[in-house]
Amino acid sequence: MLIGSVFLAQFFIKRWAAQYQVVYSDVYMLDDEMKWKVLPPMPKPDSHIEFAWVLVNNSIVIVGGTTEKHPVTKKMVLVGEVFQFNLNTLKWSFIGKLPYRVKTTLAGFWNGWLYFTSGQRDKGPNDPAPRKVLGEMWRTKLKLNL
Ligand SMILES: *[C@@H]1O[C@H](CO)[C@@H](O)[C@H](O)[C@H]1NC(C)=O
């Protein structure tokens, strides 16, 4: 159904308002008639320069990133989830959790495994603010929803 159309998903439109960042979860698709169509929003808003994505079969897989700032402390909040956007059904699903929350990581997919390496991780399970820059490499078997 997407064949012949230009798929441009602008998941995360980032805007700087005064001094803080507003993160959007809107998703847009350019359809066959070259008109923008609004798709279901992401389960969690995520910032486009901070997450990693890979295209696997007919899905976009999103790894990590940052979401809205903590309402009280205003500290940056990292994302520890793996999301799938199925391009056939146009549905989002939560497909996994990372070993920790991470942003600006690199992700790759090969032979059934999802890999990620580098980026900046959280301070710990109870503090989603960014801390250490990583050199570790992780991989997990990727199970997509149809
Ligand atoms: C991708 O599609 C192939 C062929 O249908 C399937 O064997 C494979 O398991 C799919 N990969 C993932 C990660 O779901």
The ligand as a Gaussian input file, in Angstrom:
#p B3LYP/6-31G(d) Opt

LIG

0 1
 C       10.876000     -10.512000       8.361000
 O       10.152000     -11.234000       7.399000
 C       10.632000     -12.555000       7.184000
 C        9.860000     -13.124000       6.014000
 O        8.469000     -13.032000       6.243000
 C       10.488000     -13.345000       8.458000
 O       10.980000     -14.657000       8.278000
 C       11.271000     -12.681000       9.572000
 O       11.069000     -13.350000      10.793000
 C       10.848000     -11.223000       9.695000
 N       11.738000     -10.567000      10.644000
 C       11.357000     -10.112000      11.828000
 C       12.411000      -9.502000      12.667000
 O       10.201000     -10.178000      12.224000

